[in-house]
Amino acid sequence: MDNPFAGASGERLARAPATALVIFGATGDLTLRKLIPALCNLAQDDYLPTPFVVVGASRREIPDEQYRQMILEGIREHSRRKIEDKIWQEFSENVFYHQVRFDNQNDYHLLKERLDNICRQKGGNLNFLYYLATSPSYFGLISENLHQAGLVESTKHGLRRTSVIVEKPFGHDLDSAKRLNLELKSSFEEKQIFRIDHYLGKETVQNILVFRFANGIFEPLWNYRYIDHIQISVAENVGIGRRGEYFDKTGIVRDIAQNHILQVLSLLCIEPPVSFTADSVRDEKVKVLKSIRRFTTPQQIETCTIRGQYIKGYINNQAVRGYTEEDGVAKNSTTETFAALRLEIDNWRWAGVPIYIRTGKRLPKRITEISVLFKRPPDILFKNLSYRGVDQNVLAIQIQPREGISLKICSKPPGPRLRAEPVVMEFNYGHSFGVPSPEAYERLLLDAMKGDATLFTRDDEIEEAWDILDPVLHHWETKDSPPLYTYEAGTWGPKEAANLLKSSGRRWRRL
Ligand SMILES: NC(=O)c1ccc[n+]([C@@H]2O[C@H](COP(=O)([O-])OP(=O)(O)OC[C@H]3O[C@@H](n4cnc5c(N)ncnc54)[C@H](OP(=O)(O)O)[C@@H]3O)[C@@H](O)[C@H]2O)c1
């Protein structure tokens, strides 16, 4: 198994084996906006395997050439950089389109013939990687039809590796996630299933493991003795855009907390894995998720969670609508657009360290940050001096839009008086490495082609994450549920969110 961090220091990545990537939902937004631009960027960096083909598969009947034009427009609009003409020529010659109506079995047999032909043309047994860029309601149907058509091979006796990538949302609650797992596993083995959480493809998220385990100075402090608490904030200033109908059935906890935040949290808090192989890392992540204290009583949910919904307000001095005025949203909707929770990990390392998470739409800015706040030193030496405060040391891991790490320390400002003031030491990805970070999908697509599942979510991780949040979501739906607070668009959520921390003398970090 390749080291998942290979390439970080500039060494050559081992090339993935010859692959045909078959994208179901090939004309959809995800494919055109994210997947194809990511593939083109991989082509530009010469990371793609040879041979490599893309076969787009969806409902409409489209000639290959027209599909190539369609994706070229997507690339022009959405790629993080301009793709050279020569690279596009080579790439597009290997892009094909095949009509597949998801519920039509015959289409899958025709797809098989087409793939066999392509393999013959390319002179080899390409691996088949299926990307289900479709609603999860199709995951079971597409997998079953692929299986029936002989397009899924066993990992032991198959001639080629066949695997499947599935997109979020993975379930609506624990039961539906278990059902989805069963549906997928009736056609694929667990090791053939790659559940994508694009947060794990971000450089800054991958760096959490390197930061923790490649630096001797932090690991001894990484526990309840030195850490006072942790805050994880995922803030967006945008509203729900054109996703009103989807979001209104989903809410921010399902959309962001259940997957991205719990994934980031589990990486941040894991024990050192035996190695950086997929299962070693994921075994440790599951242990963290299992150790997160479950919400077992309504009272616990009421004291440890806050939910809110935005009303009209201002973002960047522009007036914006309230949530229930958005397109596709029910006028009496009680869907949360903001949530804050206090979690605890009941294990030896983290006993008594609260982890506060908050996420919301229409907050003042787009920012994702993990802040680790260390315990204050004893106040004995400084208590009689005039100073602005011996502040807590804060290690902030910035995931987006800034990518880097900062450490707030106390320092003596110049001058005759002995004072302590906070200053910040910073590491910034762009400055330090001098290259822009690739898009998360680039790394994840490449890893899936190589069969490396380290950055993908395993079935048990998904189910544990739902198990943590299901009781909260269910309680919020009952008539005894705690109030849904409102907040003006452009503010940091309902003012009640401060209460989660206030009783212990803590407050949300100003971001
Ligand atoms: N868009 C994103 O950035 C994003 C990000 C994360 C996750 N996701 C998830 O990814 C999934 C796809 O999202 P999307 O935004 O790309 O959706 P979308 O724009 O609605 O695209 C859906 C695709 O599925 C095809 N399709 C639908 N029903 C079909 C059928 N019965 N037979 C054959 N093809 C069919 C459509 O083909 P036609 O065009 O021919 O109808 C289209 O290619 C969703 O579950 C979404 O939640 C999306």
The ligand as a Gaussian input file, in Angstrom:
#p B3LYP/6-31G(d) Opt

LIG

0 1
 N      -23.264000      19.291000      -6.981000
 C      -22.395000      19.213000      -6.011000
 O      -21.472000      20.041000      -5.858000
 C      -22.477000      18.086000      -5.035000
 C      -21.566000      18.059000      -3.965000
 C      -21.616000      16.987000      -3.074000
 C      -22.554000      15.995000      -3.247000
 N      -23.436000      16.054000      -4.294000
 C      -24.393000      14.954000      -4.438000
 O      -24.121000      14.304000      -5.677000
 C      -25.334000      13.843000      -6.263000
 C      -25.463000      14.410000      -7.663000
 O      -25.572000      15.822000      -7.565000
 P      -25.657000      16.805000      -8.806000
 O      -25.704000      18.160000      -8.224000
 O      -24.594000      16.514000      -9.796000
 O      -27.094000      16.404000      -9.413000
 P      -27.739000      16.822000     -10.793000
 O      -27.094000      18.054000     -11.329000
 O      -29.212000      16.812000     -10.601000
 O      -27.352000      15.615000     -11.779000
 C      -27.984000      14.371000     -11.728000
 C      -27.407000      13.462000     -12.803000
 O      -28.039000      12.187000     -12.715000
 C      -28.609000      11.859000     -13.982000
 N      -29.848000      11.112000     -13.759000
 C      -30.835000      11.394000     -12.888000
 N      -31.785000      10.435000     -12.954000
 C      -31.377000       9.544000     -13.869000
 C      -31.907000       8.325000     -14.374000
 N      -33.066000       7.812000     -13.941000
 N      -31.209000       7.657000     -15.299000
 C      -30.038000       8.149000     -15.753000
 N      -29.490000       9.297000     -15.333000
 C      -30.143000       9.984000     -14.402000
 C      -28.849000      13.158000     -14.674000
 O      -28.893000      12.919000     -16.071000
 P      -29.714000      13.867000     -17.081000
 O      -28.971000      15.174000     -17.096000
 O      -29.646000      13.178000     -18.361000
 O      -31.075000      14.003000     -16.509000
 C      -27.626000      13.949000     -14.232000
 O      -26.520000      13.575000     -15.001000
 C      -26.451000      14.287000      -5.327000
 O      -26.776000      13.235000      -4.450000
 C      -25.832000      15.429000      -4.543000
 O      -26.415000      15.573000      -3.261000
 C      -23.404000      17.073000      -5.180000

